[in-house]
Amino acid sequence: MVRVYLQGIGQFPLLTADQEIVYGRQVQQMMTIEQHFDTLSQQLNCEPTLNELAVDVDKSETEVTQILQPGKRAKQKMVTANLRLGYYYLNIDN
């Protein structure tokens, strides 16, 4: 089962330096919004609405969504690429 998983991970390409920069920036922007979400949740004692979050970060709801969605995809791509990199190094040692 682990072997099948590792073989699947091995199918994903490694990221280029430019991709790492772009994805890293997207993840940083997403994390900033998520930090505001967490802070606002504590202040309100409940999860903020998209509108409340947008007001808190001084952006429109559309802008917040346009930051969060690509940020989540970028994070997943970076995680997968890092797993792929680990797989690559495992195969070098064997």
Beta strands, then each sheet from edge to edge (+ up, - down):
end
